[in-house]
Amino acid sequence: MKRHFFIFLLCLFCSSSFCAVAAELVVDPEIAWQGKIITIRLVSIEAEQVSGQFLNQEFYCYRSGDDYYGVVGVPVNQKTGYYDLDLIVTRKDGQTQAITRTLKVWATKFPFSKFWLPPARSKLRAKEIVEDEWAQIEKLLLVEDKTKNWDGRFLMPAQKRISQGFGHRQIINGKRNGNHRGVDIAVLSGTEIMAPNGGKVVFVKKLKAFGGTIVLDHGQGIHTLYFHLSKFMAEVGDEIKKGETIALSGNSGVSSGAHLHWGMSVHNLRVDPMQWVRNEI
Ligand SMILES: [Zn+2]
């Protein structure tokens, strides 16, 4: 009986019949909230590569001391329920081990945010403009530099109040406009914007819809985005340290007043940057 129970426990962790040792998998938090991330740690594991899949996203875990560590996001509009997190561990001898954990995806409460845009600003939201600009940015968000360039918690890019949080259900000029995919920080035009963590500048451009835009690559599939800027103080290719000024804020593009839109992308999925400010990821 005891032996059967042990085998059952082993199979909970490991769905491969070749598996000799069950790896300890730590998922934090244990509930996957809409618009947030979960971290995945395989403790003290010898491996050549660890790849994962969750909610139709594919990602890698990276070596972190004796462990393998990865981050994956939950889409803001993900249907609540139970979903499998699948990991494939490739051993140094080429053998693979599959590990599955079923996780609960739960609802985050997103309030409504109503605001008005004058016609000259509103017309910049035209589908062809937004799609073209987003395509330019998105191909960079898909780049996964294996080096981790961030360290510890993220700083706020400006020390001011949040005027619209992540995931807010926007109503623009009286019509539903989906969820807000970043955090708006209420800063006067010309305020210095800091890099919240170390990274490389991969995009600097004046765009119509997003206004003055910078994208930082923090490595391992993690990027941050800065919209509506008035002046750039960094160039593509610059290696930026945590706290360094990268730009001045502004009111360019689709904006109802001076502010910074700060976005966070995890394997090309927008998630709440504040989770990275509050916790060490
Ligand atoms: Zn925004």
Residues whose N, C-alpha, C, O or C-beta is under 5 A from the ligand:
A	BS01	ZN	G182 V183 D184 H261
